[in-house]
């Protein structure tokens, strides 16, 4: 899981780490970001990191929408997306996990 601060602000370093995790450990990679999918796709460096991830929890945290029933996300306004399906579809595809 890449989270804290803003992972896409250090995309090149995390891209290298994600490549190693995939190759050496076969890990599933989740990334938490305040950026929306559409914004990430506008930047080639950020998109390169995204392409190595499995699940994206995206959108800014909303204090007024936080709750204990928000499974795997901090607030209701955030979306949990399947990255591979979203990239293939060219639009956000919700994770059904």
Phi and psi in degrees as GROMACS dihedral restraints (atoms count N, CA, C in turn):
[ dihedral_restraints ]
;  ai    aj    ak    al  type     phi  dphi    fc
    3     4     5     6     1  -105.3    20    10
    4     5     6     7     1   120.8    20    10
    6     7     8     9     1  -155.0    20    10
    7     8     9    10     1  -174.0    20    10
    9    10    11    12     1    80.5    20    10
   10    11    12    13     1   140.8    20    10
   12    13    14    15     1    54.1    20    10
   13    14    15    16     1  -128.6    20    10
   15    16    17    18     1  -140.8    20    10
   16    17    18    19     1   104.1    20    10
   18    19    20    21     1   -54.2    20    10
   19    20    21    22     1   -36.4    20    10
   21    22    23    24     1   -73.1    20    10
   22    23    24    25     1    -9.3    20    10
   24    25    26    27     1   -79.5    20    10
   25    26    27    28     1   -10.8    20    10
   27    28    29    30     1  -127.5    20    10
   28    29    30    31     1    42.5    20    10
   30    31    32    33     1   -59.1    20    10
   31    32    33    34     1   -42.3    20    10
   33    34    35    36     1   -65.3    20    10
   34    35    36    37     1   -42.4    20    10
   36    37    38    39     1   -66.5    20    10
   37    38    39    40     1   -42.1    20    10
   39    40    41    42     1   -71.1    20    10
   40    41    42    43     1   -27.3    20    10
   42    43    44    45     1   -62.4    20    10
   43    44    45    46     1   -44.4    20    10
   45    46    47    48     1   -63.7    20    10
   46    47    48    49     1   -42.4    20    10
   48    49    50    51     1   -63.4    20    10
   49    50    51    52     1   -43.8    20    10
   51    52    53    54     1   -61.5    20    10
   52    53    54    55     1   -40.4    20    10
   54    55    56    57     1   -60.3    20    10
   55    56    57    58     1   -44.5    20    10
   57    58    59    60     1   -65.8    20    10
   58    59    60    61     1   -42.9    20    10
   60    61    62    63     1   -61.1    20    10
   61    62    63    64     1   -41.2    20    10
   63    64    65    66     1   -63.4    20    10
   64    65    66    67     1   -50.4    20    10
   66    67    68    69     1   -69.1    20    10
   67    68    69    70     1   -47.6    20    10
   69    70    71    72     1   -87.9    20    10
   70    71    72    73     1   -29.3    20    10
   72    73    74    75     1  -121.2    20    10
   73    74    75    76     1   -16.7    20    10
   75    76    77    78     1    63.2    20    10
   76    77    78    79     1    32.5    20    10
   78    79    80    81     1   -79.1    20    10
   79    80    81    82     1   149.0    20    10
   81    82    83    84     1   -79.4    20    10
   82    83    84    85     1   135.9    20    10
   84    85    86    87     1  -117.6    20    10
   85    86    87    88     1   123.2    20    10
   87    88    89    90     1  -106.7    20    10
   88    89    90    91     1   145.9    20    10
   90    91    92    93     1  -135.0    20    10
   91    92    93    94     1   132.4    20    10
   93    94    95    96     1  -105.4    20    10
   94    95    96    97     1   126.8    20    10
   96    97    98    99     1  -143.7    20    10
   97    98    99   100     1   146.8    20    10
   99   100   101   102     1   -78.6    20    10
  100   101   102   103     1   -15.5    20    10
  102   103   104   105     1   -76.2    20    10
  103   104   105   106     1   147.8    20    10
  105   106   107   108     1   -84.1    20    10
  106   107   108   109     1   153.5    20    10
  108   109   110   111     1   -48.8    20    10
  109   110   111   112     1   -46.8    20    10
  111   112   113   114     1   -59.4    20    10
  112   113   114   115     1   -37.8    20    10
  114   115   116   117     1   -71.0    20    10
  115   116   117   118     1   -40.1    20    10
  117   118   119   120     1   -60.1    20    10
  118   119   120   121     1   -41.9    20    10
  120   121   122   123     1   -67.9    20    10
  121   122   123   124     1   -16.9    20    10
  123   124   125   126     1   -75.2    20    10
  124   125   126   127     1   -18.0    20    10
  126   127   128   129     1  -115.0    20    10
  127   128   129   130     1   116.8    20    10
  129   130   131   132     1   -57.2    20    10
  130   131   132   133     1   -36.9    20    10
  132   133   134   135     1   -67.2    20    10
  133   134   135   136     1   -42.8    20    10
  135   136   137   138     1   -68.6    20    10
  136   137   138   139     1   -39.7    20    10
  138   139   140   141     1   -63.2    20    10
  139   140   141   142     1   -37.3    20    10
  141   142   143   144     1   -60.3    20    10
  142   143   144   145     1   -40.4    20    10
  144   145   146   147     1   -67.5    20    10
  145   146   147   148     1   -46.1    20    10
  147   148   149   150     1   -56.2    20    10
  148   149   150   151     1   -41.1    20    10
  150   151   152   153     1   -61.8    20    10
  151   152   153   154     1   -19.3    20    10
  153   154   155   156     1   -92.7    20    10
  154   155   156   157     1    -3.9    20    10
  156   157   158   159     1  -100.1    20    10
  157   158   159   160     1   158.5    20    10
  159   160   161   162     1   -99.4    20    10
  160   161   162   163     1   -41.8    20    10
  162   163   164   165     1  -132.4    20    10
  163   164   165   166     1   135.7    20    10
  165   166   167   168     1  -118.2    20    10
  166   167   168   169     1   122.0    20    10
  168   169   170   171     1  -100.5    20    10
  169   170   171   172     1   111.0    20    10
  171   172   173   174     1  -125.1    20    10
  172   173   174   175     1   155.8    20    10
  174   175   176   177     1   110.7    20    10
  175   176   177   178     1   151.5    20    10
  177   178   179   180     1   -68.4    20    10
  178   179   180   181     1   144.2    20    10
  180   181   182   183     1   -67.9    20    10
  181   182   183   184     1   132.4    20    10
  183   184   185   186     1  -112.4    20    10
  184   185   186   187     1   108.8    20    10
  186   187   188   189     1   -51.8    20    10
  187   188   189   190     1   -41.2    20    10
  189   190   191   192     1   -72.1    20    10
  190   191   192   193     1   -12.3    20    10
  192   193   194   195     1  -114.1    20    10
  193   194   195   196     1    11.8    20    10
  195   196   197   198     1   -73.4    20    10
  196   197   198   199     1   158.0    20    10
  198   199   200   201     1  -178.3    20    10
  199   200   201   202     1   160.5    20    10
  201   202   203   204     1   -76.6    20    10
  202   203   204   205     1   -14.7    20    10
  204   205   206   207     1   -95.1    20    10
  205   206   207   208     1     8.9    20    10
  207   208   209   210     1   -87.4    20    10
  208   209   210   211     1    86.4    20    10
  210   211   212   213     1   -58.8    20    10
  211   212   213   214     1   119.7    20    10
  213   214   215   216     1    65.1    20    10
  214   215   216   217     1    11.8    20    10
  216   217   218   219     1  -142.5    20    10
  217   218   219   220     1   157.9    20    10
  219   220   221   222     1   -82.7    20    10
  220   221   222   223     1   -30.9    20    10
  222   223   224   225     1  -145.3    20    10
  223   224   225   226     1   155.8    20    10
  225   226   227   228     1   -59.2    20    10
  226   227   228   229     1   -29.3    20    10
  228   229   230   231     1   -71.9    20    10
  229   230   231   232     1   -15.0    20    10
  231   232   233   234     1   -80.8    20    10
  232   233   234   235     1   150.9    20    10
  234   235   236   237     1  -113.2    20    10
  235   236   237   238     1   147.8    20    10
  237   238   239   240     1  -110.0    20    10
  238   239   240   241     1   118.5    20    10
  240   241   242   243     1  -118.3    20    10
  241   242   243   244     1   144.9    20    10
  243   244   245   246     1   -83.3    20    10
  244   245   246   247     1   113.2    20    10
  246   247   248   249     1   -64.2    20    10
  247   248   249   250     1   -51.4    20    10
  249   250   251   252     1   -59.3    20    10
  250   251   252   253     1   -44.5    20    10
  252   253   254   255     1   -67.2    20    10
  253   254   255   256     1   -38.0    20    10
  255   256   257   258     1   -64.7    20    10
  256   257   258   259     1   -43.8    20    10
  258   259   260   261     1   -64.1    20    10
  259   260   261   262     1   -42.3    20    10
  261   262   263   264     1   -65.6    20    10
  262   263   264   265     1   -37.7    20    10
  264   265   266   267     1   -82.5    20    10
  265   266   267   268     1   -18.8    20    10
  267   268   269   270     1    74.4    20    10
  268   269   270   271     1    16.9    20    10
  270   271   272   273     1  -157.9    20    10
  271   272   273   274     1   165.8    20    10
  273   274   275   276     1   -63.9    20    10
  274   275   276   277     1   128.1    20    10
  276   277   278   279     1  -120.0    20    10
  277   278   279   280     1   118.0    20    10
  279   280   281   282     1   -66.0    20    10
  280   281   282   283     1   141.6    20    10
  282   283   284   285     1   -74.0    20    10
  283   284   285   286     1   136.2    20    10
  285   286   287   288     1  -107.8    20    10
  286   287   288   289     1     1.4    20    10
